[in-house]
Amino acid sequence: MSQTKYVLGEDAIPTHWVNLLPDLPGDPLPPLNPGTGQPAGPDDLTPIFPMGLILQEVSPDPEIPIPDPVRDAYRLWRPTPLYRARRLEAALDTPARIFYKYEGVSPAGSHKPNTAVPQAYENAQAGIKKLSTETGAGQWGSSLAFACSLFGLECEVFMVGSSYDQKPYRRSMMQTWGATVHRSPSDLTDSGRSQAAHPTGSLGIAISEAVEVAAKDPNCNYALGSVLNHVLLHQTVIGQEAIAQLEMADAFPDVIVGCVGGGSNFGGLTFPFIRGTLRGENKIRYVAAEPAACPTLTRGVYAYDFGDTVGLTPLMPMYTLGHGFVPPPVHAGGLRYHGDAPMVCGLVKAGLVEARAYKQNETFEAAVQFARTEGIIPAPEPAHAIRAVLEEAEAAKQAGEERTILFGLCGHGNFDLAAYDAYLAGTLEDPEFSEEDMRAALDALPSAPALA
Amino acid sequence: MSQTKYVLGEDAIPTHWVNLLPDLPGDPLPPLNPGTGQPAGPDDLTPIFPMGLILQEVSPDPEIPIPDPVRDAYRLWRPTPLYRARRLEAALDTPARIFYKYEGVSPAGSHKPNTAVPQAYENAQAGIKKLSTETGAGQWGSSLAFACSLFGLECEVFMVGSSYDQKPYRRSMMQTWGATVHRSPSDLTDSGRSQAAHPTGSLGIAISEAVEVAAKDPNCNYALGSVLNHVLLHQTVIGQEAIAQLEMADAFPDVIVGCVGGGSNFGGLTFPFIRGTLRGENKIRYVAAEPAACPTLTRGVYAYDFGDTVGLTPLMPMYTLGHGFVPPPVHAGGLRYHGDAPMVCGLVKAGLVEARAYKQNETFEAAVQFARTEGIIPAPEPAHAIRAVLEEAEAAKQAGEERTILFGLCGHGNFDLAAYDAYLAGTLEDPEFSEEDMRAALDALPSAPALA
């Protein structure tokens, strides 16, 4: 039997991150200062980000070297395995060859440490003593807590209220790594106090609180787990390793599938391949899977909008459901964001990436089939990708073609078993985005230049 | 910098298990039929075990081939990584080189699938349709549920009542893999009904229930997650891989440390090394770490005793705290067993393995230090091994010697964060085994031949 799992030695950890910016067609749309409406420059960002990350955010270089201390920390879990899903293929009776890149082997159980580590490193290098951040289900907050513990930084996390109440174990995980965790909205910030009427909180509110803390304390910076260029940049270790592992398997993808919340998992897996597509070296199709309850790419407006609820961040060009939109509490907490990374949005806008939205129950149905064949219980976020993979595998079967499918299994579901419980008991809901939500989203857009 | 992580390709998955039985000095003490007091033969075991496993249990062959379908399933997570704990070494300022073999990358998060898979396979080969078992914290039950899903077997799990109430996520995990889970003691069995006065349950009671179900249903067999020879045999893939990985690191252990509950993690890691020790090829020291609340090896009596509470199993020669002993509810659920594997007990009795008992808080203190340096949050069971490793590292420092320490990190703590929460809040208890417990243990021993 051929291999099931393609493993690489530590020397195969990438030495550079792939920066897709210079390959994108046209000039990138800049973020805007919300006060002046003018392009935001480094000065708009220095109160909350170190210069090392700001330079990565706007770099014109196609490759950016990974600092040695970051590569050394990556050794704790990288390279991650690439699997051939032989048992799933057999269960589906499909001619498709299905591969998945598994990021759940990291200490925090997802792809998030890939960027948490370089962010903590650059801040420590800049003499910063503390990082503040937000977290929803806890994947990002626990990853940053882990990264801060490696570089001797304090870590303060504002955790979305509903998740804080429902997921005490993720909070304990952050505390075990030494972080301080607050329930958001808190009474520790102006932003939190202004949102006391929304006691369950939202990612947008928690971002406002964390940004405010960082802006007021010169020893503290802010760290974001997705959306920004430098975050997607750091995640490109995923796609680079996948290219090397697919070569071991003598395979090349016809289609690549990833789930999209803020876009860092999707960008990290696809950008090293998309660079080849943009340069005419391959003709891969790309599928972005998102929740029907928060259908940013499939139903959002392409416009400038805030990254947070209160309106403290620069305006970013992206598909958005409106910065005031509070998505229904689907279990894929990492996909509950009103916007998406500008770089991913631009690729969707350009027609290079196809977006699809799925309802909650159909994603869990796919996840359970995956767990019972491949063994790994997926997080609810990549369950959306698995749903799309089942469609692609069926399409290959209908066409009678041996297509190669690659998808990102960006985290395990060890902290999401209450959701599986609800699915198996038949009590899981299928919330959808409504016309009323749509009208509210449009009304809430800030005044800013229109986007074509 | 030298390597942090030593990874092997799939071709390095062992092709044989290491059977230590023929190397042990003297004739092995047989299990006894509890009714006749005579050595238990295959006929005593066929009602609940398939012949394939019974033959492994008593095999005189030093190596037993791993069937191809088992090796194929092992590919889902094996070989597991071996790490050099460089960050922990630096934090301890020790000249010792510390290595750990990490089994938490398996789908169920521990070493247990190493034996669950071959047990499910042998039963499926024998035409069995269902397996019954017990589980405490859920590591074993979830591993067997996973293995049954791979080979198309039904799986029925009796889960210790207190864990069933406290750890709903482990139950959900088993159900996600398709298993049926009952709270034990249940009213489904005579054994369960007879123990209704102990509503929190115990491993011994749950074993009685699962054995009873298997004994009454010809299509159902029983599966045990530790203690028996064939279970320890299956776990020797751990130690064999570790030998190959230490060779990559140009290292050989001076001391090997593992936690002991039933003995399968400890045996799996050490037996491939102990064979060399018994043959005069090395002089490794071996340290078995157990809880002070259930100090089987350090304070138990060496005697024949039942494996379960009700007295359905053969009598086994082992250190025991008495089959009626219900250990206090320490969080290391996998170490809460009144006995230990006869093979491990024999090695302790012979002076080849040194046993040490630790209190709960000192093990969590060690685990938090490990999490904040190495990144991985350990399960409470291997936290006992880490405590012993800290002692060994300090001893090396005092002696000024560059000793090499290997230990087994047999599982992650993702399902044990409530325990970390209690430790960090200062509310974790330190139960200890009392003189009264000791007297009760001695009184409860069944009449059987005395052991030297």
Interface residues (C-beta under 8 A of the other chain):
Chain A: M1 Q3 T4 K5 V7 L8 G9 E10 D72 R75 L76 W77 Y83 R87 V105 P107 G109 F146 S149 L150 P168 Y169 R170 S172 M173 Q175 T176 W177 G178 V368 A371 R372 T373 E374 G375 I376 I377 N414 F415 L417 A418 Y420 D421 L424
Chain B: M1 Q3 T4 K5 V7 L8 G9 E10 D72 R75 L76 W77 Y83 R87 V105 P107 G109 F146 S149 L150 P168 Y169 R170 R171 S172 M173 Q175 T176 W177 G178 V368 A371 R372 T373 E374 G375 I376 I377 N414 F415 L417 A418 Y420 D421 L424
